[in-house]
């Protein structure tokens, strides 16, 4: 894994986790169901914001944006399913955010393979 892929992983995982947390806080202010809705909206916005930040920091090429975003979304869906099934403790939901960054890196690598 190159340094840029590691940075992409950290940026996407970190920003998506922060947006998920913020979205769930904001959603919980509305209702208990809003907590989950806010986390979902926060996750999608977080992945998009992380991809944008990665492009701005030149960690990611513009040509890889869509695939990286889709990979991050797939990772977010997997992370959400794992987190919802394991709400009895904080470790697994926190660790599952790594799947978001992993999905983004895999999306970037798929774009590179198609370009070659």
C-alpha positions as CSV (number, residue, x, y, z in Angstrom):
1,X,0.0,0.0,0.0
2,X,1.5,3.3,-1.0
3,X,1.5,6.4,1.2
4,X,-1.2,8.0,-0.9
5,X,-3.5,5.0,-0.4
6,X,-2.8,5.1,3.3
7,X,-3.6,8.8,3.4
8,X,-6.8,8.2,1.4
9,X,-7.8,5.5,3.9
10,X,-7.2,7.8,6.9
11,X,-8.9,10.8,5.3
12,X,-12.0,8.9,4.2
13,X,-12.3,6.8,7.4
14,X,-11.8,9.8,9.6
15,X,-14.0,12.3,7.9
16,X,-16.8,9.8,7.3
17,X,-16.7,8.8,11.0
18,X,-16.9,12.4,12.1
19,X,-19.8,13.1,9.7
20,X,-21.6,10.0,10.9
21,X,-21.2,11.0,14.5
22,X,-22.4,14.6,13.8
23,X,-25.3,13.4,11.7
24,X,-26.4,11.0,14.4
25,X,-26.2,13.8,17.0
26,X,-28.3,16.1,14.8
27,X,-30.8,13.3,14.0
28,X,-31.2,12.3,17.6
29,X,-32.4,15.9,18.4
30,X,-35.3,15.2,16.1
31,X,-36.3,11.7,17.2
32,X,-34.8,8.3,18.0
33,X,-35.4,7.2,14.4
34,X,-33.7,10.4,13.3
35,X,-30.5,9.1,14.9
36,X,-30.2,6.4,12.2
37,X,-31.4,8.7,9.4
38,X,-28.9,11.3,10.5
39,X,-26.1,8.8,10.6
40,X,-26.9,7.6,7.1
41,X,-27.0,11.1,5.7
42,X,-23.9,12.0,7.6
43,X,-22.1,9.0,6.2
44,X,-22.9,9.7,2.6
45,X,-22.0,13.4,3.0
46,X,-18.9,12.4,4.8
47,X,-17.7,10.1,2.0
48,X,-18.3,12.8,-0.5
49,X,-16.5,15.4,1.6
50,X,-13.6,13.1,2.1
51,X,-13.2,12.4,-1.6
52,X,-13.3,16.1,-2.2
53,X,-10.7,16.8,0.4
54,X,-8.5,14.0,-1.0
55,X,-8.7,15.6,-4.4
56,X,-7.9,19.0,-3.0
57,X,-4.8,17.6,-1.2
58,X,-3.8,15.8,-4.4
59,X,-4.0,12.4,-2.7
60,X,-6.5,11.4,-5.4
61,X,-6.8,12.1,-9.1
62,X,-9.9,13.6,-10.4
63,X,-10.4,10.7,-12.8
64,X,-10.7,8.4,-9.8
65,X,-13.3,10.4,-7.9
66,X,-16.5,8.5,-8.9
67,X,-15.1,5.1,-8.3
68,X,-13.5,6.1,-5.0
69,X,-16.8,7.6,-3.9
70,X,-18.8,4.5,-4.9
71,X,-16.2,2.3,-3.2
72,X,-16.5,4.4,-0.1
73,X,-20.3,4.1,-0.2
74,X,-20.2,0.4,-0.5
75,X,-17.8,0.3,2.4
76,X,-20.2,2.6,4.3
77,X,-23.1,0.2,3.7
78,X,-21.1,-2.7,4.9
79,X,-20.0,-0.7,8.0
80,X,-23.5,0.4,8.7
81,X,-24.8,-3.2,8.6
82,X,-22.0,-4.4,10.9
83,X,-22.5,-1.5,13.3
84,X,-26.3,-2.0,13.6
85,X,-25.9,-5.7,14.3
86,X,-23.3,-5.0,17.0
87,X,-24.6,-2.0,19.0
88,X,-24.0,-3.8,22.3
89,X,-20.5,-2.5,22.5
90,X,-18.6,0.5,21.0
91,X,-15.5,-1.3,19.6
92,X,-17.1,-3.0,16.6
93,X,-19.1,0.0,15.3
94,X,-15.9,2.2,15.6
95,X,-13.7,-0.3,13.9
96,X,-16.2,-0.9,11.1
97,X,-15.6,2.7,9.9
98,X,-12.3,1.3,8.5
99,X,-14.4,-0.5,5.9
100,X,-15.3,2.9,4.5
101,X,-11.7,3.8,3.9
102,X,-10.9,0.4,2.6
103,X,-13.8,0.6,0.1
104,X,-12.5,4.0,-1.1
105,X,-9.0,2.7,-1.6
106,X,-10.3,-0.4,-3.5
107,X,-12.5,2.0,-5.7
108,X,-9.4,4.0,-6.5
109,X,-7.4,0.8,-7.3
110,X,-10.2,-0.4,-9.6
111,X,-10.0,2.9,-11.5
112,X,-6.3,2.5,-11.9
113,X,-6.6,-1.1,-13.3
114,X,-9.2,0.1,-15.9
115,X,-7.0,3.0,-17.0
116,X,-4.0,0.7,-17.5
